[in-house]
């Protein structure tokens, strides 16, 4: 897992732990350039984590940023 995803995960964890989903959405939209529908999926996946930590969040972000090569 790259340092970039860990950094993004830390910021998102701060917003989620503060129950500030709006800031999490704005962060992902502005800095990470995720479309709103993908943001919703990421936030939903994060909210279902047993432990909201940076590794779990980084794995979720990584999942939505992987492009399939065909």
Order of alpha helices (4+ residues) and beta strands (2+ residues): alpha-alpha-alpha-alpha
